[in-house]
Amino acid sequence: MLPCMVGRFETQEYRIPVAGRTLRLLGPMHPHALRNDPEVDRRFVADGYMPYWAYPTPTAVMLAEYVCANVTPEKGAVLELGAGLGLVGLALSLCGYRVTITDYDHDALEFVRANAALNAIETAAACWLDWREPPAEQYRLILGGDVVYEKRSHVPIAALLASCLSSGGLGIFSDQNRRAAETFPEAVSAAGLRCERVFVSGPAIPRHDAIDGRILKGTLYCVSH
């Protein structure tokens, strides 16, 4: 059987245990090959863009597991930033959260929609979002898996949180203990918000061809008013 297509991409499928369920995710067959794409080169020169959306990450699993275990679904809407293939938002949707899933990359959003259909999730909204242009809506919960790994992202994300996080709301961002992420709380504080670090661990998930069973240690940055 030929690989199925999502947009211009041949795909591979990941089966990821998360929050007591198995989530099926399609991703590009050769995600690292995207770095040789002339369009990626053009966008990197213009905006520092890199196609990190193209594969699932262990800290996304950790984020989804933590939220499902510690944050009760409420009527208030949830916003996910930098969704990539949609792992966090789709896992939470299966657990009863009402999630608006966003990404800056239109190719990523095609995969989010395809993965919502693959998992029979009819309520998932997948929308384009530039963090530098916060939406007008406010959210009780704002999430991001692997989005604070670059210092240049900290101020825009902190400003979005200050604008879009409702009173009593919570922002949660996961990272694989990268050094650059350690200054994220400073940007959050400068935006008038509080940030608490929570150190967690969880199982690694497969990249292209490896299931190694490692335990990943990471940090959750929990933001509030």
C-alpha positions as CSV (number, residue, x, y, z in Angstrom):
1,M,0.0,0.0,0.0
2,L,1.3,3.4,-0.9
3,P,1.8,5.9,1.9
4,C,-1.2,8.3,2.3
5,M,-0.7,11.9,1.4
6,V,-1.4,15.0,3.5
7,G,-1.0,18.1,1.4
8,R,2.3,17.7,-0.5
9,F,3.7,15.1,1.9
10,E,4.0,11.3,2.0
11,T,3.3,10.3,5.6
12,Q,4.3,7.9,8.3
13,E,2.1,7.1,11.3
14,Y,3.0,7.3,15.0
15,R,0.9,5.5,17.7
16,I,1.5,7.3,20.9
17,P,0.2,6.2,24.3
18,V,-0.9,9.4,26.1
19,A,-3.4,10.1,28.9
20,G,-4.7,6.5,29.0
21,R,-5.4,6.5,25.2
22,T,-3.5,5.7,22.1
23,L,-3.3,8.7,19.7
24,R,-2.7,8.0,16.1
25,L,-0.6,10.8,14.4
26,L,0.4,11.2,10.8
27,G,3.6,13.1,10.1
28,P,5.9,13.6,7.1
29,M,7.7,10.5,6.0
30,H,11.1,12.3,6.1
31,P,10.7,15.2,8.6
32,H,14.4,16.1,8.7
33,A,14.6,16.3,4.9
34,L,12.5,19.5,5.2
35,R,15.6,21.4,6.2
36,N,16.8,20.9,2.6
37,D,13.6,22.4,1.2
38,P,14.3,25.7,-0.7
39,E,11.1,27.2,0.8
40,V,12.4,26.5,4.3
41,D,15.6,28.2,3.4
42,R,13.7,31.2,2.2
43,R,11.6,31.4,5.3
44,F,14.6,30.9,7.5
45,V,16.4,33.9,6.0
46,A,13.2,36.0,6.2
47,D,12.0,35.0,9.7
48,G,14.4,32.5,11.4
49,Y,11.8,29.7,10.5
50,M,12.6,26.1,11.1
51,P,10.2,23.1,10.4
52,Y,10.2,21.7,13.9
53,W,6.5,21.0,13.6
54,A,7.1,17.9,11.5
55,Y,7.6,15.2,14.2
56,P,6.1,14.6,17.7
57,T,8.2,15.4,20.8
58,P,8.5,13.7,24.2
59,T,7.8,16.9,26.0
60,A,4.5,17.2,24.2
61,V,3.5,13.9,25.7
62,M,4.6,15.1,29.1
63,L,2.5,18.2,28.8
64,A,-0.6,16.4,27.7
65,E,-0.2,13.8,30.5
66,Y,0.3,16.6,33.1
67,V,-2.7,18.6,32.1
68,C,-5.0,15.6,31.9
69,A,-3.9,14.5,35.4
70,N,-3.9,17.9,37.1
71,V,-6.2,20.3,35.4
72,T,-9.9,19.6,35.3
73,P,-11.7,20.3,32.0
74,E,-13.9,23.4,32.4
75,K,-16.3,25.3,30.2
76,G,-13.5,27.8,29.4
77,A,-11.7,27.3,26.1
78,V,-8.1,26.1,25.8
79,L,-5.5,27.6,23.4
80,E,-2.6,25.6,22.2
81,L,0.4,27.4,20.7
82,G,2.8,25.8,18.2
83,A,0.8,22.6,17.9
84,G,2.9,20.9,15.2
85,L,1.2,17.6,14.4
86,G,-1.4,18.3,17.1
87,L,-0.4,15.9,19.7
88,V,-1.2,18.0,22.8
89,G,-4.5,19.5,21.6
90,L,-5.8,16.3,20.1
91,A,-5.0,14.3,23.2
92,L,-6.7,16.9,25.4
93,S,-9.7,16.9,23.0
94,L,-10.1,13.2,23.5
95,C,-10.1,13.9,27.3
96,G,-12.9,16.4,27.2
97,Y,-11.1,19.7,26.8
98,R,-12.3,22.3,24.2
99,V,-9.2,23.2,22.4
100,T,-8.3,25.7,19.7
101,I,-5.2,24.3,18.1
102,T,-2.9,26.8,16.4
103,D,0.4,26.9,14.5
104,Y,2.4,29.4,12.5
105,D,2.9,26.8,9.7
106,H,0.1,26.0,7.3
107,D,1.6,22.6,6.5
108,A,1.3,21.8,10.2
109,L,-2.3,22.8,10.3
110,E,-3.1,20.4,7.4
111,F,-1.6,17.6,9.5
112,V,-3.6,18.7,12.6
113,R,-6.8,18.5,10.6
114,A,-5.9,15.1,9.1
115,N,-5.0,13.8,12.5
116,A,-8.3,15.1,14.0
117,A,-10.1,13.1,11.3
118,L,-7.9,10.0,11.9
119,N,-8.9,10.0,15.6
120,A,-12.5,10.9,15.0
121,I,-12.2,14.2,16.7
122,E,-14.9,16.5,15.3
123,T,-14.6,19.4,17.6
124,A,-10.9,20.3,17.1
125,A,-10.4,23.8,15.7
126,A,-7.1,24.3,13.8
127,C,-6.2,27.9,13.1
128,W,-3.2,29.9,11.9
129,L,-1.6,32.1,14.6
130,D,1.4,34.4,14.8
131,W,2.3,34.8,18.5
132,R,3.3,38.4,17.7
133,E,-0.4,39.2,16.9
134,P,-2.4,37.9,19.9
135,P,-6.0,36.9,19.3
136,A,-8.8,39.0,20.8
137,E,-10.2,36.1,22.8
138,Q,-9.3,35.1,26.3
139,Y,-8.6,31.6,27.5
140,R,-8.7,29.7,30.8
141,L,-5.8,27.5,29.7
142,I,-3.0,28.3,27.3
143,L,-0.5,25.6,26.4
144,G,2.7,25.0,24.4
145,G,4.9,22.0,24.0
146,D,8.5,22.8,23.0
147,V,7.9,26.5,22.1
148,V,10.2,28.3,24.6
149,Y,13.5,26.8,23.4
150,E,14.5,30.1,21.7
151,K,14.9,33.3,23.7
152,R,13.5,35.4,20.9
153,S,10.1,33.7,21.4
154,H,9.9,34.6,25.1
155,V,8.7,38.2,24.9
156,P,6.0,37.5,22.2
157,I,4.7,34.5,24.2
158,A,4.7,36.4,27.5
159,A,2.9,39.3,25.8
160,L,0.3,36.9,24.4
161,L,-0.2,35.4,27.8
162,A,-0.7,38.9,29.4
163,S,-3.3,39.7,26.7
164,C,-5.1,36.4,26.4
165,L,-4.9,34.6,29.7
166,S,-8.1,35.2,31.6
167,S,-8.3,36.1,35.3
168,G,-7.6,32.9,37.2
169,G,-6.3,31.2,34.1
170,L,-3.2,29.1,33.7
171,G,-0.5,28.9,31.0
172,I,1.6,25.7,30.9
173,F,4.7,25.3,28.7
174,S,6.9,22.2,28.5
175,D,10.6,22.1,27.6
176,Q,13.4,19.5,27.6
177,N,15.5,21.4,30.1
178,R,17.2,23.5,27.4
179,R,19.4,26.3,28.7
180,A,17.6,29.0,26.6
181,A,14.3,28.2,28.2
182,E,15.5,29.1,31.6
183,T,15.1,32.8,31.0
184,F,11.4,32.4,30.0
185,P,10.2,33.2,33.6
186,E,12.0,36.6,33.3
187,A,10.0,37.5,30.2
188,V,6.8,36.4,32.0
189,S,7.6,38.5,35.1
190,A,8.3,41.5,32.9
191,A,4.9,41.1,31.4
192,G,3.3,41.3,34.9
193,L,2.7,37.6,35.4
194,R,4.0,34.9,37.7
195,C,5.9,31.8,36.6
196,E,6.5,28.6,38.6
197,R,8.7,25.7,37.5
198,V,7.5,22.1,37.8
199,F,10.1,19.4,37.2
200,V,8.6,16.2,35.7
201,S,9.6,13.1,33.8
202,G,7.9,10.8,31.4
203,P,8.6,8.2,28.8
204,A,10.2,9.1,25.5
205,I,8.2,8.5,22.3
206,P,9.4,7.1,19.0
207,R,11.1,9.4,16.5
208,H,11.3,7.9,12.9
209,D,12.5,4.4,13.6
210,A,13.4,4.2,17.3
211,I,11.5,3.2,20.4
212,D,14.2,3.3,23.1
213,G,12.1,3.4,26.3
214,R,14.2,6.3,27.8
215,I,12.8,8.4,30.6
216,L,12.8,12.0,29.7
217,K,13.3,14.7,32.3
218,G,11.8,18.1,31.5
219,T,10.4,21.3,33.0
220,L,6.9,22.7,32.9
221,Y,6.6,26.5,33.2
222,C,3.3,27.3,34.8
223,V,2.1,30.9,34.3
224,S,-0.6,32.8,36.2
225,H,-1.7,36.3,37.1
